[in-house]
C-alpha cells in the first residue's frame, strides 16, 4: 500500500474549510469531507482518535493554505464544522462515539461485517477453520502480515468477530492470557 496520500482538489481550495450555507452545496461538501476522512484514516490505518487530535491533524488543518493566506483561520476547519462532519459520518455508520462527551471516536472505513468477511476469508483460505487464535495473533501475527486487517485495533476487531459470531462462523472465547476466537 502506498504511504503517500493524495489530497482531493478541494483540500487546496480555501472555501472547503468553511461550511457553505447553501443546502445542496453543503451536502456535496460534507460528502467530500466524509470521503476524505475515510480515505485518510484507511491509508494511515487509523481507527480511533480524539476530536482534539482530529482538529490538529493535517486532515482538518491544511498548513499550506494558512501560509499563503493573510487569514490564519484559512485552511483550518473550525471545531463546530468538524463536529458536523463527524456527525455526518456517524449517520452513515462510519463513526461511533467512544464516550458520552463525544470527545473520542472510532472511525470505521469498513463496517464490522466487512472486516469479519475479510478475516473469515483469510481463515478459510489458509485452512485455519476449527483453529483458536488470540486477538493479538490475528492482528499482529506473522501469518497475517500481508492481510488488510493486520494492525487492526482491538475495538474494531471485536466488532468484526461479534459479526462473525452472529453468523455462527466464530466464537469469542476467554483464554488464559485474555481473549481469543475460535473459527468454525
N, C-alpha and C positions, 0 to 999 in steps of 0.2 A: 504494500500500500504506500502511496506517495506520502511524504512527510510535509510537503508544502501545501498551503491552502490557497485556492483560487477564489478571491473575493468577488462577489457579483458586482456588476456595474453600479448598482445603486449605492454600494458601500462608499464609492468615491463621489457621491452626489450629496452635497450638504443638506438639502431638504429631506433626505431619507431619515435624518436624525431628528426630525420634528414630525410628530404625528399630524397628518393632514386632516383638516376639518371636513372636507367633502367625504361623504359616506362611501361612495364607490372607490375613490382614490385611497381612502384609509383601509378598506378591505384588501385591496391589492397590496398595499404597503405592509399590512400585517401578515399577509400570506408570504411576502418576500422575507420579512423578518423571521417568521416561523421556519421557512426553508433554510435560511442562513444559520439559525441556531442549531437545527438538527444536523445539517451538513458539517458545521464546525465541531460540534460535540462528537459526531461519529468519527471524523478524521482523527481527533485527539483522544478518542476512547474515553471521553469524559461523560460520566453518567450522573454525577451529583455535584452540586455546588451551592454556595450561598448566594443570596441576592447581591450582597456587597462584593463578592468575588466576581459575579457576572458584570456588575457595574464598572469595575476596574479593568476587566479583561478586554483584550482587543475586539472581542465580539461586539460590544456596545460602545466602544471607545476608539475611534479612528484618529490616532495621534497625528497622522499626516495631514488630515483636514484641519486640525487645530493649529498646526504650524503655519498653514497657508491662509489663515483667516485672522482678521482682527478680533473676531468674536471667539473667545476661548471656549464657549459652550458649543460652537460649531464642531460637528464630528463626535459629539458625545450624546447618547440618548439619555434624556432625563429619567430619573428614578421612577416617576409616575408612568412614563411610557414603557419602561422596562417591565413594570408590573402588568401593564395591559398586554404586552407581548407574551409574557409568561402565562397569564390567564388564558389567552387565546390558545396557547399550546396545551394547557390543561383541558380546555373544552374539546380539543381534538384528540385527547387521550395520550398525548406525548409527554405530559408532565404530571408529577404527583408531588404535592407538598409534603415535606417530611415533618413539619411542625405546625402548630396552630397559628403561630405568628406569621407564617408564610415568609420565613427568612431563609429557609434552605429547601432544596427541591431535588427530586430525582428526574432526570431528563431521559426520555425513552425514545431514541431514534428508531428502535424496533419495539414492537409490542411484546410483552412477555411470551405470548403464544408463538410469535415468530422466533424468538430466541430458543424456546423449547423445541420447536421443529428443527432448527439448526443443530442443537445438541443431540437430539434423538437421531437425526440423520447420521451424525458422526458415530454415535454408539452403534447403530446398525451397520454402517459401512466398515467399521473397524472390528466387527464381531464381538462387541462388548456387552451384548444383551445378557441378562442374568448376572451382571457384574455389579460390585459395590465400589463406589468412589467416594472419597472425601470431597467436600466442596472445593478445597484447595487444589486437589489433583485435577479437577475438572477445569478450573480457570487458570491454573499456574503450572500444571504438569507438563513435562516434556512432550507427552503424546498429543497434547492439544495446541502446541506452539503455532502451528500453521492454520489453526481454526479461527474464525472471526470472533468466537466467544472467548478466546484466550484473553485473560486480563479483565474479564467482566467483573464488575463489583458484586459483592455478595447479595445486596438487596435485590438487584435485578436478576441475579442467578436464582435466588429463592423464588421469585415470582414466576420465572420460566419453569422451574421444577414443579411448582404448585400447579401450573397449567398442565404439565405432563402427568402429574398425579391425578388430576381430574379426568384425564383421558385414559387412565389405568395403564400408562406406559412407564411409570416410575413411582417410587415411594421414597419420601424423605424420611430418613431414619436417624436415630441418635447412636453415635458410636463413641468409643472411649475418649477420643480427643475432640469431640464436637459433633457436628452434623455431617451426614453423608447422604448418599442417594443410591438406591438400587434400581436398575433399569430392567424392564421386562421385555 
